[in-house]
């Protein structure tokens, strides 16, 4: 599978959106309004070029809305990595309040503590994702995005 050339017209975005909704429903997030954005996860260079950001989630803390961003190379990742990435981002939706609280106090904390917290949070989300992933389906790129699998 090749990376998308045109982020606006690539039909895989619709399939990915349907998959995110399916997995979110299976994780109990039926009430959340989720958007899969066609914008990349970040507009700035990755802080770690050897491990670039494959996805990022931005949660609205005043409502039950979140926007998920995926890098182009998400589409060429192995299916189990794609599944793990979607679950990882959805766990961030669930735990978004904790990160919001940290973001408010981080300006008063030493940089080392901030880096430690972010690292530990990511480690926890990765660990939890790896537990949940085997119970979730892999993405089916041949699926009809207008008729996703029933939950």
C-alpha positions as CSV (number, residue, x, y, z in Angstrom):
1,X,0.0,0.0,0.0
2,X,1.4,3.4,-0.9
3,X,1.2,6.6,1.0
4,X,-1.5,9.0,0.0
5,X,-0.6,11.6,-2.6
6,X,-3.7,13.7,-2.2
7,X,-4.9,13.8,1.4
8,X,-8.2,15.2,0.3
9,X,-9.3,12.6,-2.2
10,X,-7.7,9.4,-1.0
11,X,-10.6,6.9,-0.3
12,X,-8.6,5.3,2.5
13,X,-9.4,8.3,4.8
14,X,-13.1,7.3,4.7
15,X,-12.2,3.7,5.5
16,X,-10.0,4.9,8.4
17,X,-12.8,7.1,9.7
18,X,-15.2,4.2,9.7
19,X,-12.6,2.0,11.5
20,X,-12.0,4.6,14.2
21,X,-15.7,4.9,14.8
22,X,-16.1,1.1,15.0
23,X,-13.1,0.7,17.5
24,X,-14.3,3.7,19.5
25,X,-17.8,2.1,19.8
26,X,-16.2,-1.2,21.0
27,X,-14.2,0.8,23.6
28,X,-17.4,2.4,25.0
29,X,-16.9,5.8,23.3
30,X,-20.3,5.8,21.4
31,X,-21.3,9.2,22.7
32,X,-18.1,10.9,21.6
33,X,-18.0,13.0,18.4
34,X,-14.8,11.9,16.7
35,X,-13.2,13.5,13.6
36,X,-10.4,11.9,11.6
37,X,-8.6,14.9,10.2
38,X,-6.8,14.8,6.9
39,X,-4.2,17.2,8.4
40,X,-0.9,15.7,9.5
41,X,-0.4,15.1,13.3
42,X,1.9,18.1,13.7
43,X,3.0,21.1,11.6
44,X,6.4,21.3,13.3
45,X,9.4,18.9,12.8
46,X,9.2,15.9,15.1
47,X,11.3,16.2,18.3
48,X,12.6,12.7,17.6
49,X,13.2,12.2,13.9
50,X,14.1,8.6,14.4
51,X,10.6,8.0,15.9
52,X,8.3,10.4,14.1
53,X,4.8,11.0,15.3
54,X,2.4,8.5,13.5
55,X,-0.7,10.0,15.1
56,X,-1.9,12.7,17.5
57,X,-5.3,13.4,19.2
58,X,-6.7,16.7,20.3
59,X,-9.6,16.6,22.7
60,X,-12.0,19.4,23.4
61,X,-12.2,19.5,27.2
62,X,-15.5,21.3,27.4
63,X,-17.4,18.7,25.4
64,X,-17.2,15.1,24.1
65,X,-15.3,15.9,20.9
66,X,-11.9,14.8,19.7
67,X,-9.9,15.1,16.4
68,X,-7.5,12.4,15.4
69,X,-4.6,13.2,13.0
70,X,-2.7,10.5,11.2
71,X,0.6,10.8,9.4
72,X,0.8,9.6,5.8
73,X,3.0,6.7,6.7
74,X,0.3,5.3,9.0
75,X,-1.2,3.7,5.8
76,X,2.0,1.8,5.1
77,X,2.5,0.6,8.7
78,X,1.7,-3.1,9.4
79,X,-2.0,-3.8,10.2
80,X,-1.3,-4.6,13.9
81,X,0.6,-1.3,14.2
82,X,-2.3,0.6,12.6
83,X,-4.7,-1.1,15.1
84,X,-2.5,-0.3,18.1
85,X,-2.1,3.3,16.9
86,X,-5.9,3.8,16.7
87,X,-6.5,2.3,20.1
88,X,-3.6,4.3,21.6
89,X,-5.2,7.6,20.3
90,X,-8.6,6.6,21.6
91,X,-7.1,5.9,25.1
92,X,-5.8,9.5,24.9
93,X,-9.4,10.6,24.3
94,X,-10.5,8.8,27.5
95,X,-7.6,10.2,29.5
96,X,-7.6,13.7,28.0
97,X,-8.7,15.3,31.2
98,X,-5.5,14.2,33.0
99,X,-3.3,15.6,30.3
100,X,-5.3,18.9,30.3
101,X,-4.7,19.2,34.1
102,X,-1.0,18.5,33.5
103,X,-0.8,21.1,30.8
104,X,-2.2,23.7,33.2
105,X,0.5,23.0,35.9
106,X,3.4,22.2,33.6
107,X,4.6,25.8,33.4
108,X,5.3,25.6,37.1
109,X,7.3,22.4,37.0
110,X,10.9,21.7,36.1
111,X,11.4,20.6,32.5
112,X,12.8,17.2,33.7
113,X,9.5,16.5,35.6
114,X,7.5,17.5,32.5
115,X,9.5,15.2,30.3
116,X,9.2,12.4,32.8
117,X,5.4,12.8,33.0
118,X,4.9,12.8,29.3
119,X,7.1,9.7,28.9
120,X,5.3,7.8,31.6
121,X,1.9,8.7,30.2
122,X,2.9,7.5,26.8
123,X,4.3,4.3,28.3
124,X,1.1,3.7,30.2
125,X,-1.1,4.3,27.1
126,X,1.2,2.0,25.0
127,X,0.9,-0.7,27.7
128,X,-2.9,-0.4,27.9
129,X,-3.2,-0.3,24.1
130,X,-1.3,-3.6,23.8
131,X,-3.7,-5.2,26.2
132,X,-6.8,-4.1,24.3
133,X,-5.5,-4.5,20.8
134,X,-5.8,-8.3,20.5
135,X,-9.6,-8.1,21.2
136,X,-10.1,-5.6,18.4
137,X,-10.4,-6.2,14.6
138,X,-7.7,-5.2,12.2
139,X,-8.6,-2.5,9.7
140,X,-10.0,-3.9,6.4
141,X,-8.8,-1.6,3.7
142,X,-11.2,-3.3,1.3
143,X,-14.2,-2.4,3.4
144,X,-16.9,-0.1,2.2
145,X,-16.6,3.1,4.4
146,X,-20.3,3.8,4.0
147,X,-21.2,0.4,5.5
148,X,-18.8,-0.2,8.4
149,X,-19.1,-3.5,10.3
150,X,-21.8,-3.6,12.9
151,X,-20.8,-3.6,16.5
